Amino acid sequence: MTEIDDLPKTSGPAGGWGSMRGIANVFGETWPSPSVVATLERMNKPGGYMCVSCAWPKPANYHPFEFCENGAKATLWEMKVDTKEQS
């Protein structure tokens, strides 16, 4: 396989705090069901469920916020509380 030298090499997170900020923005816009936190805790974790947005693997040694940004946003949008139905 050919090495590409101009690609950035990092051992840090793929998305990091920028991804968390993007997820927080969607959370603030959608006001999803409170159970979304428990749902995100199980995303791509052993005994949980696979993200519907990507092929992110289930890591053996995972962290609480180890899921893809797009999958988390999709989950927030899907779990949005419909305030029209509550009135």
C-alpha positions in Angstrom: 0.0 0.0 0.0 1.3 3.5 -0.8 2.1 5.8 2.0 0.7 9.3 1.7 2.9 11.7 3.6 0.8 14.9 3.4 -2.1 13.4 5.5 -2.2 14.6 9.1 -1.2 11.9 11.7 -2.6 12.2 15.2 -3.3 9.8 18.0 -6.0 12.0 19.5 -9.8 11.8 19.0 -11.2 12.0 15.5 -13.8 14.7 16.4 -13.0 15.8 20.0 -14.6 18.8 21.6 -15.7 20.3 18.2 -17.9 17.3 17.7 -19.3 17.5 21.2 -20.1 21.2 20.6 -21.9 20.3 17.4 -23.9 17.6 19.3 -24.7 20.1 22.0 -26.0 22.6 19.4 -28.4 20.0 18.0 -29.4 19.0 21.5 -30.3 22.7 22.2 -32.3 23.0 19.0 -34.3 19.8 19.3 -34.8 19.3 23.0 -35.0 15.5 22.7 -36.5 13.1 25.2 -34.5 12.9 28.4 -33.9 9.2 27.7 -31.6 10.2 24.9 -28.6 10.3 27.3 -29.1 6.7 28.2 -29.6 5.9 24.5 -26.3 7.5 23.6 -24.5 5.7 26.4 -25.4 2.4 24.7 -24.5 3.5 21.1 -21.6 1.4 19.7 -21.0 -0.2 23.0 -20.8 -3.9 24.0 -24.4 -4.9 24.8 -25.7 -1.8 23.1 -26.7 -1.1 19.5 -24.9 -0.1 16.3 -25.2 3.5 15.0 -27.5 3.7 12.0 -25.5 6.5 10.4 -22.1 4.8 9.9 -19.9 1.7 10.4 -18.2 2.9 13.6 -16.8 -0.2 15.3 -17.6 -1.3 18.9 -14.3 -0.7 20.7 -13.1 -3.1 23.3 -12.1 -0.2 25.7 -14.6 2.4 25.1 -15.2 5.9 26.6 -18.6 7.4 27.6 -18.6 9.8 24.6 -17.2 7.3 22.1 -19.7 7.5 19.2 -19.8 9.3 15.9 -21.0 12.8 15.7 -23.5 12.1 12.9 -24.9 9.1 14.6 -25.4 11.1 17.8 -27.1 14.0 15.9 -29.4 11.5 14.1 -30.3 10.0 17.4 -31.1 13.4 18.9 -33.3 14.3 15.8 -35.1 10.9 16.1 -35.8 11.3 19.8 -37.0 14.9 19.5 -40.1 15.6 21.6 -43.0 16.7 19.5 -44.5 19.6 21.4 -47.4 19.9 19.0 -48.7 16.5 20.2 -48.4 17.5 23.9 -50.6 20.6 23.6 
